[in-house]
Amino acid sequence: MSHLFKTYKSGLHALKDINLQIERGEIFALLGPNGAGKTTLINIICGIVNPTSGRVLADGQDIVRNYRAARSKIGLVPQELSTDAFESVINTVQFSRGLFGKRPNRPYLEQVLKDLSLYDKKDSSIISLSGGMKRRVLIAKALAHEPDMLFLDEPTAGVDVELRRDMWKLVRSLRERGVTIILTTHYIEEAEQMADRIGVINHGEIILIEHKSVLMKKLGRKQLKLKLGAPLASIPEGLPEDLELAAGGHELICILDSSE
């Protein structure tokens, strides 16, 4: 994408001169606080919101001029849970595949449900599922038409630890199959776990793009802080030299290497 701007009628400048190239097959994390412009950027790429100006290509297809071809290459997992409440899991996933003109492929869809631990629920109505299961259904719907790019908008916000781990595992397996993954998050640990590169957006501007390892070093070294029951006047002999006393001797700090 190049020179992308988005200004709403209210006068809000949601995106300001965004220039970004995401490589095929990489996992790219867009990190930023709420209201930074993450969702607006994804919605523009996915054809939900129109840009004010600028150009976006999805696998070489212009999202405005060749919107059908561009949209067919993209799968989107939105933040909000919006599914057909009284439809079965397998039927709603099949319907999503059909929307893109894809021929029925029951074995593929069943494998997607198995990968998401949804296969046992394939004939259940969506209204009967838990919130975590409904989020898995959204992922299955996004993957139904075999997209080349998958957008995950705050994929683990408010989900349990098990689903978060399953999500990370699925994302890595998709990358191995050549799918490009773009996710938004405001959790630095999530970006560190999954991404190859990380972009930081704030107030509609991308202020930094780095490979994960480089960014983690820039964020500084890790510290292990121990609160002591009784204050120490000095560090006892025999302890490592990289220890520091703080808070009047009530805290002992160990500086860790960023790779630890």
C-alpha positions in Angstrom: 0.0 0.0 0.0 1.2 3.5 -0.7 0.2 7.0 0.5 -2.9 5.7 2.1 -5.1 8.3 3.9 -8.5 8.0 5.6 -10.5 11.0 6.8 -14.0 10.5 8.1 -16.8 13.1 7.6 -16.4 14.1 11.2 -13.0 15.3 10.4 -11.1 12.5 12.2 -7.9 11.7 10.4 -7.8 7.9 11.0 -4.9 7.1 8.7 -2.1 9.5 7.6 0.1 8.6 4.7 0.5 4.8 5.3 3.2 3.1 3.3 3.6 -0.6 3.9 4.7 -3.7 2.0 4.0 -7.1 3.5 5.9 -10.0 2.1 4.2 -13.2 0.8 4.2 -15.9 3.5 5.2 -13.7 6.5 3.4 -13.1 9.7 3.1 -9.3 10.2 1.8 -7.9 13.5 0.4 -4.4 13.7 0.8 -3.2 17.2 -0.9 -0.2 18.7 -3.4 1.1 21.4 -7.1 1.2 20.9 -8.1 3.9 18.4 -4.7 3.9 16.7 -6.1 3.0 13.3 -5.5 -0.7 13.2 -9.0 -1.8 12.4 -9.5 1.0 9.9 -6.4 -0.1 8.0 -7.6 -3.7 7.9 -11.1 -2.7 6.8 -9.8 -0.7 3.9 -7.6 -3.6 2.7 -10.6 -6.0 3.0 -13.0 -3.6 1.1 -15.2 -2.7 4.1 -14.1 0.9 4.3 -13.2 3.2 1.4 -9.9 5.1 1.6 -9.8 8.8 1.1 -6.8 8.5 -1.1 -3.9 6.1 -1.8 -3.5 2.7 -3.4 -3.6 -0.8 -2.0 -2.6 -4.0 -3.9 -3.6 -7.4 -2.6 -1.3 -10.0 -4.2 -1.0 -7.6 -7.2 -4.7 -6.9 -7.4 -6.0 -3.3 -6.8 -8.6 -3.4 -4.1 -10.7 -0.8 -5.8 -10.3 -1.5 -9.5 -10.2 -5.3 -9.2 -12.1 -5.7 -6.0 -13.5 -9.1 -6.8 -10.2 -10.6 -7.5 -8.6 -8.9 -4.5 -11.3 -9.8 -2.1 -11.2 -13.5 -3.1 -7.6 -13.7 -1.9 -8.4 -12.3 1.5 -9.9 -13.9 4.6 -10.9 -11.7 7.5 -11.5 -12.6 11.1 -13.2 -9.5 12.6 -13.2 -8.4 16.3 -17.0 -8.7 16.7 -18.8 -12.0 16.9 -21.3 -11.9 14.0 -22.6 -15.3 12.9 -25.9 -16.9 11.8 -27.1 -17.8 15.3 -29.5 -20.6 14.3 -27.4 -22.1 11.5 -25.2 -25.1 12.0 -21.4 -24.7 12.0 -20.8 -26.7 8.9 -23.6 -25.0 6.9 -22.4 -21.4 7.7 -18.8 -22.4 6.8 -20.1 -23.9 3.5 -22.1 -20.7 2.8 -19.0 -18.6 3.3 -17.1 -20.7 0.8 -20.0 -20.3 -1.7 -20.0 -16.6 -1.5 -16.6 -16.5 -3.3 -17.8 -18.8 -6.1 -15.8 -21.8 -4.8 -17.0 -25.3 -5.6 -18.1 -27.4 -2.6 -15.2 -29.2 -0.9 -16.5 -30.9 2.2 -13.2 -32.7 3.0 -11.3 -29.4 3.1 -13.9 -27.7 5.3 -14.0 -30.7 7.6 -10.2 -30.5 8.0 -10.5 -26.8 8.8 -13.0 -27.6 11.5 -10.7 -30.4 12.9 -7.7 -28.0 13.0 -9.9 -25.6 15.0 -11.2 -28.3 17.4 -14.7 -27.7 15.9 -15.4 -31.0 14.2 -17.4 -32.4 17.0 -19.6 -29.3 16.9 -20.1 -29.3 13.1 -23.8 -30.0 13.3 -24.5 -27.8 16.4 -26.3 -24.5 16.0 -24.0 -21.6 16.5 -26.3 -20.1 19.2 -25.5 -23.1 21.4 -21.7 -22.5 21.3 -19.5 -20.7 23.9 -17.9 -17.4 23.0 -14.6 -19.1 22.3 -16.2 -21.6 20.0 -18.0 -18.9 18.1 -14.6 -17.1 17.6 -13.3 -20.4 16.1 -16.2 -20.5 13.7 -15.3 -17.0 12.5 -11.8 -18.3 11.7 -13.2 -21.3 9.9 -15.5 -19.0 7.8 -12.5 -16.8 6.9 -10.5 -19.9 5.8 -13.4 -21.5 3.9 -12.5 -20.1 0.5 -8.8 -20.9 0.9 -7.5 -17.4 0.9 -3.8 -16.4 0.3 -4.0 -13.7 3.0 -5.6 -13.9 6.4 -6.4 -10.8 8.5 -6.9 -11.3 12.2 -8.2 -8.3 14.0 -7.5 -8.5 17.7 -7.8 -12.4 17.4 -7.2 -13.2 21.1 -9.0 -10.3 22.8 -11.1 -11.7 25.6 -10.4 -15.4 24.8 -9.1 -18.1 27.1 -5.6 -19.4 27.2 -6.5 -22.6 25.4 -7.9 -20.8 22.4 -5.0 -18.4 22.4 -2.5 -21.3 22.1 -4.6 -23.0 19.4 -4.7 -19.7 17.5 -0.9 -19.4 17.6 -0.5 -23.0 16.5 -3.0 -22.5 13.6 -1.3 -19.3 12.5 2.1 -21.0 12.3 0.7 -23.9 10.3 -1.0 -21.6 7.8 2.3 -19.7 7.3 4.0 -23.1 6.6 1.4 -23.5 3.8 2.3 -20.2 2.3 -0.6 -18.1 3.7 0.3 -14.5 4.6 -0.9 -13.5 8.0 -1.6 -10.0 9.2 -2.8 -9.6 12.7 -3.6 -6.5 14.9 -3.0 -6.6 18.6 -2.2 -4.4 21.6 -0.4 -7.3 23.3 3.4 -7.0 22.8 3.8 -10.6 24.0 1.4 -11.8 21.3 3.4 -10.0 18.6 6.6 -11.4 20.0 5.2 -15.0 20.0 3.8 -15.0 16.4 5.2 -12.3 14.2 8.2 -12.1 11.8 7.9 -8.4 11.6 6.1 -5.9 13.8 4.7 -2.5 12.8 3.7 0.1 15.4 0.8 2.4 14.6 -0.3 5.4 16.7 -2.7 8.2 15.9 -3.1 6.9 12.3 0.6 6.9 11.5 3.0 4.0 11.3 5.9 5.1 13.5 8.1 2.0 13.3 8.5 -1.3 11.3 11.1 -3.7 12.5 12.0 -7.4 12.4 10.9 -8.9 15.7 14.4 -9.7 17.0 15.5 -6.1 16.3 12.5 -4.6 18.0 12.8 -6.8 21.1 16.4 -5.6 21.6 15.3 -2.0 21.2 12.7 -2.4 23.9 15.5 -3.0 26.3 16.7 -5.8 28.6 14.5 -7.8 30.8 14.6 -7.5 34.6 13.9 -9.9 37.3 12.9 -8.0 40.5 12.8 -9.6 43.9 11.2 -7.9 46.9 13.1 -8.7 50.1 11.6 -9.3 53.5 14.4 -7.3 55.1 16.6 -4.7 53.5 20.2 -5.3 52.5 22.9 -2.8 52.9 25.0 -4.4 50.2 24.9 -7.4 47.9 26.3 -10.5 49.7 29.6 -12.0 48.4 29.3 -14.9 46.1 26.2 -13.6 44.2 26.5 -12.6 40.5 27.9 -9.2 39.7 25.0 -8.2 37.6 22.7 -7.8 40.6 21.5 -4.4 41.8 19.9 -3.1 45.0 17.0 -0.7 44.8 14.3 0.8 46.9 16.6 1.4 49.8 17.8 -2.2 49.8 14.3 -3.7 49.8 14.5 -4.9 46.1 17.1 -7.0 44.4 17.2 -6.6 40.6 18.8 -9.0 38.1 19.4 -7.8 34.6 18.7 -10.5 32.0 19.9 -10.8 28.5 17.1 -10.0 26.0 17.3 -13.5 24.6 16.6 -15.1 27.9 
